[in-house]
Amino acid sequence: MPVESRPTLVVVGPPGAGKTTVGRVLARRLGVAFADADAMIEERTGKAIADLFLEDGEDGFRRLEREIVAEALTSHDGVLALGGGAVLAAETRALLRAHRVVHLSVGLADGLRRTGMSTARPLLAGVNPRATFKALLDARAPLYREVATVQVATDRRSANQVARAVLEALGEIPAAAPDDPIDPDDPLDRPTPRGGAPLPDPSVRL
């Protein structure tokens, strides 16, 4: 497989981990393009993820997801963020073994603050989203760890802080390098507050 057709990094993690937001920051810092598998699915079908779940069911959506992720893993040469449930497919996990994979983890509290009751996340649309989200985290955590090259926690961190931690974990920048300056007016420098606002552009899906 040509080097130029492989992602520089693949970002995985549960809903609310900030895969899209942090992925964009990583792509900018590495000087490469960014792609989001969910956005690719929506572009291919002309439908929102929530509508695909409704019309085709989860099985139908997952089949399409497997196909598009497999294509992206051999055609995108920047940072690629996968949907939260992409690792459920054994075929996808097998493909990811040949890539540098960043697992962004998030705890229950921060994950719920960031995802809220978004209709873009159809698997959290039940009567008890907290219990649903906890079950989802528990079930998927071993799968994220299985494919991960590095794991970085995102709780109480800004997108810029998470991106820096990822680059340190991958050896792209030395851990002893000076801390990045913090701009209080930059939303990417704001951690998840205790009371509510999500990371910027909270478009991570299930």
C-alpha angles and dihedrals in degrees: 000000000000115000091231092061097054125090115253088220136358117211121207134170145117127296111289096026090113098243095155096042096044091040090059091049091049092049091051093049092047093045095238138116124272127222132180118207093212091053089050090053092050092048092049095049101029088228136107118251091245090055092049090053090049097046102035102023125233093289092055092047093048092052091055091044092054091052096048094044091051090052093047092051089062100036111034116082100187136055114322123196117200128206115262094254098045091099091062088083114084089208091058093047089052091052092048092060088078093056141069102256126192116202111204108199127198132186125235096259098049092040092055092046091053099043099038112168096318114169087213086076104062096178090063095052096097130108095268109038093169093059091041092051093048091050090049092051092048094048098045102038094085090050093052090049090048093060100033125113089186134004123213126185116226101189114127090357131116122236091255092051091050092049091051091049090051093051091048092050090051093047093244090127128018117257089229093060115118116273116263114257114256120230109200089202094056111091089207088065094055119096121216105283121229092245107047139291116123128226112283114283096011095196098135109132139196 
